[in-house]
Amino acid sequence: MISERVRLWLERARDGYRIRDAATEALVRDDDPRIRVVKVAGVSYRLDELQDDAFAPGRRLVLAPEPENEHDPNAIGIWDADRRVQVGYVPAETARALHATEWQAVSLVEFREDGRRAGLRVLLAPSDAWVGTPRT
């Protein structure tokens, strides 16, 4: 059986974007088996980095495997698109099931406290998925 390429577009929501299926225009739920939506782990250690505009909702991100990570050889770092700044990690339970090179990442929803970004939810989609430019 040949699987269909995932085609998604992002639609502006209150604190970021929600996901729609490009073929049906239906909302895509966070628990859809074709994707993963994860809260970035470890942002509390990188709150200053998290303020960088490169992590604003709708921005493309880089997934970087860390096989030499002394705490977790399955660790996958989440970086800005230019790989200048790391914001955190894919949660460990999700990272164990992924091969970072087979997935792409887009900043999806931000959580704010006292006017600053305090957390981030990220869309993980297959690397061959089409993720359209965010719509307003």
Order of alpha helices (4+ residues) and beta strands (2+ residues): beta-beta-beta-alpha-beta-beta-beta-alpha-beta-beta-beta
